[in-house]
Structure formats: structure tokens, C-alpha cells
Amino acid sequence: MPASRAQRAQVAKRRAEAVAMRMAGASFQDIADKLGYNSRGAACQDINRALEANLAEQRTAVEVHRETELQRLDILWADAWAVLKREHITVSHGKVVYDERTLADGEAKPLLDDGPVLQAISTLLKIQERRAKYLGLDAPTKVEAITIDSLDAEIARLAAELGADEVGAAADASGAEG
């Protein structure tokens, strides 16, 4: 038989109190004694259930937020794409600039402006980068950590190699003399 609304509310309240007590440093036994659990194991299990439920809610909230952001990026993409595909003419001091080299039927064609196209391309690339970050598409960046111990070990290795070369050179020199 499913629990009633009142029973679910009571369980939720007890779980919240148990989690708060645990966060404050109470032992599972203290929590069990104060809140009426059958054992410290039951208190531990109930707290774990509460924390797992909280994590599941957070994951769901994150997924909803991520999907909302991806939809916003789709809208921005469509707007930037429209700018990219539109024909832009050059305007200087409020007047259209004509390309005299394109005379057709005695009239020059307006000079096309590449600036808005290049800005749209830049915007589209930024949207792609953001989308890749949201979706985790980028390969992880490899980072090499250099520690004092690794530097000391490399210095010792090189010194030993250098020392071996000097001993070998000295042996070669004494062999040549004899």
C-alpha cells in the first residue's frame, strides 16, 4: 500500500533533520536515537537515500539548464547564419559606395562589404565553441605537472649520464697513452 501524502511529508521532514544533523557532525547513532530510527544503520541508509535523491534532482536540473542553453545557442546560430548569408553593401558617410569596375548597363554595382560576414563567421565559431563545451565534445587538455622531485630526479639522471661520459672519456684517453 503506497504511503499517504502525510506519511511522505513526515519521512521527508525526518530525512531533512537527519541530513542537517549529519552535516552538523552528529554520529549516525546520535541521529538514530534522536529521530527514532531502529538502528544507526537505518539512519545511515535514510541519509544516503536523501542525498542520492538530492543528487538526482541536481542532475535533472543541470540537464534542463543545459538543454535550455543549447536551445538559446540554436537561436543565436540561426540569427548569425542569416547575417552571414545576407548581402551587405558598403556605406560611407551615409552613402552607398559603388564599384566602378562593375559597370553593367552604364551603372556600377554597390561594393560588397565583407566586414559583417567576417563578424558573423567569428560569432558562429564562438557559438560552436560554446556548444562543444556544453556537450563535452572537446578533447581534454593534457597537462604535465612538473614537481621539485621530478626536477631533482632528472638532474640526478643527467649528472649520472654526464659522469659516465667523463669516466669513459678518461678511460679512452688513458688507453690511448699506454
C-alpha positions as CSV (number, residue, x, y, z in Angstrom):
1,M,0.0,0.0,0.0
2,P,1.5,3.4,-1.0
3,A,2.3,5.9,1.7
4,S,-0.1,8.7,2.2
5,R,0.8,12.3,1.5
6,A,1.1,12.9,5.2
7,Q,3.5,9.9,5.7
8,R,5.7,11.1,2.8
9,A,5.8,14.6,4.3
10,Q,6.8,13.1,7.7
11,V,9.5,11.0,6.1
12,A,10.9,14.0,4.1
13,K,10.9,16.1,7.3
14,R,12.8,13.4,9.3
15,R,15.3,12.9,6.4
16,A,15.9,16.6,6.2
17,E,16.5,16.7,10.0
18,A,18.8,13.7,9.8
19,V,20.8,15.2,7.0
20,A,21.1,18.5,8.8
21,M,22.3,16.7,12.0
22,R,24.8,14.7,10.0
23,M,26.1,17.9,8.3
24,A,26.5,19.4,11.7
25,G,28.7,16.4,12.7
26,A,26.3,14.2,14.6
27,S,27.1,10.5,14.5
28,F,24.6,8.0,13.0
29,Q,23.9,6.6,16.4
30,D,23.0,10.1,17.8
31,I,20.8,10.7,14.8
32,A,19.1,7.3,15.2
33,D,18.5,7.9,18.9
34,K,17.1,11.5,18.5
35,L,14.9,10.9,15.5
36,G,13.6,7.4,16.3
37,Y,15.4,5.2,13.8
38,N,15.6,1.5,14.6
39,S,19.4,1.5,14.3
40,R,22.3,3.6,13.3
41,G,22.4,1.6,10.0
42,A,18.8,2.7,9.3
43,A,19.7,6.3,9.9
44,C,22.7,6.0,7.6
45,Q,20.6,4.4,4.9
46,D,17.9,7.1,5.2
47,I,20.5,9.8,5.0
48,N,22.1,8.2,1.9
49,R,18.7,7.9,0.2
50,A,18.1,11.6,0.9
51,L,21.5,12.6,-0.5
52,E,21.0,10.3,-3.6
53,A,17.6,11.9,-4.2
54,N,19.1,15.3,-4.0
55,L,21.9,14.4,-6.4
56,A,19.3,13.0,-8.9
57,E,17.3,16.3,-8.6
58,Q,20.5,18.3,-9.2
59,R,21.4,16.2,-12.3
60,T,18.0,16.7,-13.7
61,A,18.2,20.4,-13.1
62,V,21.6,20.6,-14.8
63,E,20.3,18.7,-17.8
64,V,17.3,21.0,-18.1
65,H,19.6,24.0,-17.8
66,R,22.0,22.6,-20.4
67,E,19.1,21.9,-22.8
68,T,17.8,25.5,-22.4
69,E,21.2,26.9,-23.1
70,L,21.6,24.7,-26.2
71,Q,18.2,26.0,-27.5
72,R,19.4,29.6,-26.9
73,L,22.5,28.8,-28.9
74,D,20.4,27.4,-31.7
75,I,18.5,30.7,-31.9
76,L,21.8,32.7,-31.9
77,W,23.2,30.4,-34.6
78,A,20.1,31.0,-36.8
79,D,20.5,34.8,-36.4
80,A,24.2,34.8,-37.1
81,W,23.7,32.4,-40.1
82,A,21.1,34.8,-41.5
83,V,23.7,37.7,-41.3
84,L,26.3,35.5,-42.9
85,K,24.1,34.7,-45.9
86,R,22.7,38.2,-46.3
87,E,24.3,40.5,-48.9
88,H,26.0,43.5,-47.3
89,I,26.8,46.7,-49.2
90,T,29.4,49.2,-48.2
91,V,28.2,52.6,-46.9
92,S,30.4,55.5,-46.3
93,H,29.2,58.8,-44.8
94,G,25.6,57.7,-45.3
95,K,26.0,57.0,-49.0
96,V,26.3,53.6,-50.8
97,V,29.7,53.0,-52.2
98,Y,29.8,51.8,-55.8
99,D,32.4,49.7,-57.5
100,E,33.2,51.5,-60.8
101,R,34.8,48.3,-62.1
102,T,31.4,46.5,-62.3
103,L,29.7,48.7,-64.8
104,A,26.7,47.0,-66.1
105,D,24.4,48.8,-68.5
106,G,26.1,52.0,-67.6
107,E,25.6,51.6,-63.8
108,A,28.1,50.4,-61.2
109,K,27.1,47.8,-58.7
110,P,27.3,48.5,-55.0
111,L,30.6,47.5,-53.4
112,L,30.0,44.5,-51.1
113,D,31.1,44.8,-47.5
114,D,32.9,41.7,-46.1
115,G,33.0,43.1,-42.5
116,P,29.6,41.8,-41.4
117,V,30.3,38.4,-43.0
118,L,33.6,38.1,-41.1
119,Q,31.9,39.1,-37.9
120,A,29.1,36.6,-38.4
121,I,31.8,33.9,-39.0
122,S,33.5,34.8,-35.8
123,T,30.2,34.7,-33.9
124,L,29.3,31.3,-35.4
125,L,32.7,29.9,-34.3
126,K,32.1,31.2,-30.8
127,I,28.7,29.6,-30.7
128,Q,30.3,26.3,-31.9
129,E,32.9,26.5,-29.2
130,R,30.3,27.1,-26.5
131,R,28.1,24.2,-27.8
132,A,31.2,21.9,-27.8
133,K,31.9,22.9,-24.1
134,Y,28.2,22.2,-23.1
135,L,28.3,18.8,-24.8
136,G,31.8,17.9,-23.8
137,L,33.0,17.4,-27.3
138,D,36.4,18.9,-26.9
139,A,39.3,16.5,-26.1
140,P,40.7,17.1,-22.7
141,T,43.7,19.3,-22.4
142,K,46.9,17.4,-21.5
143,V,48.7,19.0,-18.6
144,E,52.2,18.0,-17.5
145,A,52.8,18.6,-13.8
146,I,56.5,19.3,-13.0
147,T,57.4,18.9,-9.4
148,I,60.6,19.5,-7.5
149,D,61.0,15.8,-7.0
150,S,60.8,15.2,-10.8
151,L,63.3,18.0,-11.5
152,D,65.7,16.6,-8.9
153,A,65.4,13.1,-10.4
154,E,66.1,14.5,-13.9
155,I,69.1,16.5,-12.7
156,A,70.5,13.4,-11.0
157,R,69.9,11.3,-14.1
158,L,71.7,13.8,-16.3
159,A,74.5,14.2,-13.8
160,A,75.0,10.4,-13.7
161,E,75.0,10.3,-17.5
162,L,77.5,13.2,-17.7
163,G,79.7,11.4,-15.1
164,A,79.6,8.2,-17.1
165,D,80.6,10.1,-20.2
166,E,83.5,11.7,-18.4
167,V,84.7,8.3,-16.9
168,G,84.5,6.8,-20.4
169,A,86.4,9.7,-21.9
170,A,89.1,9.4,-19.3
171,A,89.4,5.7,-19.9
172,D,89.7,6.3,-23.6
173,A,92.5,8.9,-23.0
174,S,94.5,6.6,-20.7
175,G,94.1,3.7,-23.1
176,A,95.5,5.8,-25.9
177,E,98.6,6.8,-23.8
178,G,99.5,3.2,-23.0
